[in-house]
Amino acid sequence: MKRLTDEELQERIQKRKEELDSLLSMEKERIQARRSKIGAYLEERYGITTIQELESLLYETMKRWEE
């Protein structure tokens, strides 16, 4: 195994950190895109634009299932 100098090791660490940051950023973008799609669907299908409206719809649906 080749021995690394401190500088080489720091460069490798920095490169890996940058790769990780890039992947985390991509993950956040995908999550946000999913949330946006869900929000658009709820607004288009049910006219829901707030969390309170969603909770209300879910509560009403649960009540119907219990009956």
Protein Blocks (a to p, Z undefined) as FASTA:
>chain_A
ZZddfklmmmmmmmmmmmmmmmmmmmmmmmmmmmmmmmmmmmmmnopabfklmmmmmmmm
mmmmmZZ
